[in-house]
Amino acid sequence: MPIKTISSAHNNDLKDLSRLLQNARDRRKSGLMVLEGIHLATASLEAGGELTALYINAEASAHPEIVQLVASVGERVAVSYITPGVFAKVTALTSAPELLALARRPVPERPAAHVSRLLLEDIQDPGNLGTILRSAAASGVNEVFLSKGCVDVYSPKVLRAGMGAHFVLNLHEAADLEAVLNDFNGSKLVTALDGAVSLYSQDLTGPVAFVFGNEGSGVSTALQALAPARIKIPMPGQAESLNVAMAATVCLFERVRQLEAQAG
Amino acid sequence: MPIKTISSAHNNDLKDLSRLLQNARDRRKSGLMVLEGIHLATASLEAGGELTALYINAEASAHPEIVQLVASVGERVAVSYITPGVFAKVTALTSAPELLALARRPVPERPAAHVSRLLLEDIQDPGNLGTILRSAAASGVNEVFLSKGCVDVYSPKVLRAGMGAHFVLNLHEAADLEAVLNDFNGSKLVTALDGAVSLYSQDLTGPVAFVFGNEGSGVSTALQALAPARIKIPMPGQAESLNVAMAATVCLFERVRQLEAQAG
């Protein structure tokens, strides 16, 4: 495929790209996401992701990493160079200095009923969601189910905060969390600030489903009813609380610790 | 003290306020910080903090929480109402919709040599630093030493991310971390991605000093040399790493877990 050069902000491809950067509904409908910068684009490719288009700042086209990326995608991907002034207009919406890539949102298969998982209900803050994904990926819990009320998990901000975690996880969007929890065969842990049971009293060495709720309202009563007990993280200090991303990190790494201890 | 009304952005007090919002050096030199919003101002007062001035959006002056705040500071604090247009100009720098408060930066006394503590070397990201403070406060590690190279711990962004943690902690600024670690009488834990020893193999039930380093370069070799071993958090998953705030949260709550287990 020949490489195009785009020198007008009125170009239809760029208009589509801007819309996808800004609009979650358009991203969902098209089944696409926008990857900002060389790091995310490369991480996606390395994990077997499918790029559909590459928009490169013409000023950065000779950058060795970009040359390598263009060579590696070969004929399969439409590559365009964008003149710097026009690129700056598009990227006023982003922080990517050198390239934007369009990629398909993967649709993972449902895992077996005994595979550990994370259930996220109506998480609103992109930074929180990205951080949670990073902790999940680092701790080895790879199945993540997101309610319809979560912020778009493939939004540019969540992708940025996730630092590549998206591409090693199986992200199940618009999931029916009640059905997922009902079907799950293992320990069901719903976290709540007013939880009655300490996280540290739980055996996390078998299959675990962790449920985390909205930043303001926590886990819904409907989901709470499906778990045997509400779990809390003990906080001996004077501060009010941890945010949901920190709480998820503590829970996920308590599982890591227990698995390490078991492995001896 | 009578309540003033300020209706010009050229007012000298407002110019000083803007400068303190923007400029870390001015904040340090004056020994002041700017608290954005009713939540931080109230949290500071409740913890015994000393406000020196209150700037209130005139539109919000009848808000019950603000009326209460003004009553509670009594005659000790200069209170000014700012006309909405002028307030909007100042707060273009912040996200506070209703008030800004000036407060003195506390200068805490050095703790005894066996009190657990957190040492932070050249932490640059305000969100990371605020999150670390929140975890410290929630976990009950109240003595925090910050190297000169850290971002201003009393910057508006760090205060925002700290959500009030600043006011329950003892924050030791511009600390000589080598001296602090040398004088400390307990377990010295330096964290590093390439650390040789698992966090989970450490006894954290006695006095502990946790050392966390710069986001890019980690803990300096000079500080590493003062600790018996470099500690890592095991990461069985595929993701690159946790950021320093998540790593600190995991370490601080592993201490909580061990203390809980010991208490039985």
Chai-1 contact restraints between the chains, C-beta under 6 A:
chainA,res_idxA,chainB,res_idxB,connection_type,confidence,min_distance_angstrom,max_distance_angstrom,comment,restraint_id
A,R134,B,A239,contact,1.0,0.0,6.0,A-B,restraint_1
A,A137,B,G237,contact,1.0,0.0,6.0,A-B,restraint_2
A,A137,B,A239,contact,1.0,0.0,6.0,A-B,restraint_3
A,A138,B,M235,contact,1.0,0.0,6.0,A-B,restraint_4
A,A138,B,G237,contact,1.0,0.0,6.0,A-B,restraint_5
A,A138,B,A239,contact,1.0,0.0,6.0,A-B,restraint_6
A,A138,B,L242,contact,1.0,0.0,6.0,A-B,restraint_7
A,S139,B,G237,contact,1.0,0.0,6.0,A-B,restraint_8
A,G140,B,P236,contact,1.0,0.0,6.0,A-B,restraint_9
A,G140,B,G237,contact,1.0,0.0,6.0,A-B,restraint_10
A,A165,B,A239,contact,1.0,0.0,6.0,A-B,restraint_11
A,V168,B,Q238,contact,1.0,0.0,6.0,A-B,restraint_12
A,Y200,B,R257,contact,1.0,0.0,6.0,A-B,restraint_13
A,Y200,B,E260,contact,1.0,0.0,6.0,A-B,restraint_14
A,P234,B,V256,contact,1.0,0.0,6.0,A-B,restraint_15
A,P234,B,E260,contact,1.0,0.0,6.0,A-B,restraint_16
A,M235,B,A138,contact,1.0,0.0,6.0,A-B,restraint_17
A,P236,B,G140,contact,1.0,0.0,6.0,A-B,restraint_18
A,G237,B,A137,contact,1.0,0.0,6.0,A-B,restraint_19
A,G237,B,A138,contact,1.0,0.0,6.0,A-B,restraint_20
A,G237,B,S139,contact,1.0,0.0,6.0,A-B,restraint_21
A,G237,B,G140,contact,1.0,0.0,6.0,A-B,restraint_22
A,Q238,B,V168,contact,1.0,0.0,6.0,A-B,restraint_23
A,A239,B,R134,contact,1.0,0.0,6.0,A-B,restraint_24
A,A239,B,A137,contact,1.0,0.0,6.0,A-B,restraint_25
A,A239,B,A138,contact,1.0,0.0,6.0,A-B,restraint_26
A,A239,B,A165,contact,1.0,0.0,6.0,A-B,restraint_27
A,L242,B,A138,contact,1.0,0.0,6.0,A-B,restraint_28
A,M246,B,T249,contact,1.0,0.0,6.0,A-B,restraint_29
A,T249,B,M246,contact,1.0,0.0,6.0,A-B,restraint_30
A,T249,B,T249,contact,1.0,0.0,6.0,A-B,restraint_31
A,V250,B,F253,contact,1.0,0.0,6.0,A-B,restraint_32
A,F253,B,V250,contact,1.0,0.0,6.0,A-B,restraint_33
A,V256,B,P234,contact,1.0,0.0,6.0,A-B,restraint_34
A,R257,B,Y200,contact,1.0,0.0,6.0,A-B,restraint_35
A,E260,B,Y200,contact,1.0,0.0,6.0,A-B,restraint_36
A,E260,B,P234,contact,1.0,0.0,6.0,A-B,restraint_37
